[in-house]
């Protein structure tokens, strides 16, 4: 039976890790063992960061909506409650865009939310 030589696959695996670690500081981009650790850790950070990005954007949208509500004499929670009771189904991303780009339309939304309470 023929002998299996694994040098090709080993080289391929190491090159893949070193390519991913390009740009890292010091030995993390040159030495396989430290590069592998750095790539694994950066993958964990990237995974966590993708979840945190969603949270951060939602926080920003809520802050913008709250600021728009304050200008119209409401607070955020009563505004959202009024919109739900008025059957206005807009997500927070769109509400924040309206609050920034079209304050008159946001004011009318606030009035509808007030009247439905």
C-alpha positions as CSV (number, residue, x, y, z in Angstrom):
1,X,0.0,0.0,0.0
2,X,1.2,3.5,-0.8
3,X,2.5,5.7,1.9
4,X,0.5,8.9,2.6
5,X,2.5,12.1,2.7
6,X,0.7,15.0,4.4
7,X,3.1,17.8,3.7
8,X,0.9,19.4,1.1
9,X,-2.2,19.6,3.3
10,X,-0.1,20.8,6.3
11,X,1.4,23.6,4.2
12,X,-2.1,24.5,2.9
13,X,-3.5,24.7,6.4
14,X,-0.7,26.8,7.7
15,X,-0.8,29.1,4.7
16,X,-4.5,29.6,5.2
17,X,-4.0,30.6,8.9
18,X,-1.0,32.9,8.0
19,X,-3.0,34.6,5.3
20,X,-5.8,35.3,7.8
21,X,-3.3,36.7,10.3
22,X,-1.7,39.1,7.8
23,X,-1.4,42.6,9.3
24,X,-1.2,41.4,12.9
25,X,1.5,42.8,15.1
26,X,4.9,41.0,15.5
27,X,5.0,37.2,15.6
28,X,1.3,36.9,15.4
29,X,1.6,37.4,11.6
30,X,4.7,35.3,11.1
31,X,4.7,32.3,13.5
32,X,2.1,29.6,13.0
33,X,1.3,28.8,16.6
34,X,0.8,32.4,17.7
35,X,-1.0,33.2,14.4
36,X,-3.4,30.4,15.0
37,X,-4.2,31.6,18.5
38,X,-4.7,35.2,17.2
39,X,-6.9,34.1,14.4
40,X,-9.1,32.0,16.7
41,X,-9.4,34.9,19.1
42,X,-10.2,37.4,16.4
43,X,-12.9,35.1,15.1
44,X,-14.5,35.1,18.6
45,X,-14.3,38.9,18.7
46,X,-15.9,39.1,15.2
47,X,-18.7,36.8,16.2
48,X,-19.4,38.8,19.4
49,X,-19.1,42.0,17.5
50,X,-21.8,41.0,15.0
51,X,-24.2,40.5,17.8
52,X,-23.2,43.8,19.5
53,X,-23.6,45.8,16.3
54,X,-27.3,45.0,16.3
55,X,-27.6,46.1,19.9
56,X,-25.7,49.3,19.3
57,X,-27.8,50.3,16.3
58,X,-31.0,49.7,18.2
59,X,-29.7,51.9,21.0
60,X,-28.9,54.7,18.6
61,X,-32.3,54.4,16.9
62,X,-34.1,54.6,20.3
63,X,-32.0,57.6,21.4
64,X,-32.9,59.4,18.2
65,X,-36.6,58.7,18.5
66,X,-36.5,59.7,22.1
67,X,-34.9,63.1,21.2
68,X,-37.6,63.6,18.5
69,X,-40.3,62.8,21.0
70,X,-38.9,65.2,23.6
71,X,-39.1,68.0,21.0
72,X,-42.8,67.2,20.6
73,X,-43.5,67.0,24.3
74,X,-43.7,63.3,24.7
75,X,-41.4,60.6,26.1
76,X,-40.3,57.5,24.2
77,X,-42.4,54.9,25.9
78,X,-45.7,56.8,25.6
79,X,-44.9,57.5,21.9
80,X,-44.3,53.8,21.1
81,X,-47.4,52.8,23.1
82,X,-49.5,55.3,21.2
83,X,-48.2,54.1,17.9
84,X,-49.1,50.5,18.8
85,X,-52.6,51.6,19.8
86,X,-53.0,53.6,16.6
87,X,-51.9,50.5,14.5
88,X,-48.9,52.3,13.0
89,X,-46.4,49.6,12.3
90,X,-43.0,51.3,11.7
91,X,-39.8,49.8,13.0
92,X,-37.4,51.8,15.1
93,X,-34.9,52.2,12.2
94,X,-37.5,53.9,10.0
95,X,-38.8,56.0,12.9
96,X,-35.3,57.3,13.6
97,X,-34.8,58.2,9.9
98,X,-38.1,60.1,9.9
99,X,-37.1,61.9,13.1
100,X,-33.8,63.1,11.5
101,X,-34.8,63.8,7.9
102,X,-38.4,64.9,8.2
103,X,-39.3,66.5,11.6
104,X,-42.8,67.6,10.3
105,X,-43.8,64.0,9.5
106,X,-42.4,62.9,12.9
107,X,-44.5,65.6,14.6
108,X,-47.6,64.2,12.8
109,X,-46.8,60.7,14.0
110,X,-46.5,62.1,17.6
111,X,-49.9,63.8,17.2
112,X,-51.5,60.5,16.1
113,X,-49.8,58.7,19.0
114,X,-51.1,61.3,21.4
115,X,-54.7,61.1,20.1
116,X,-54.8,57.3,20.2
117,X,-53.9,57.2,24.0
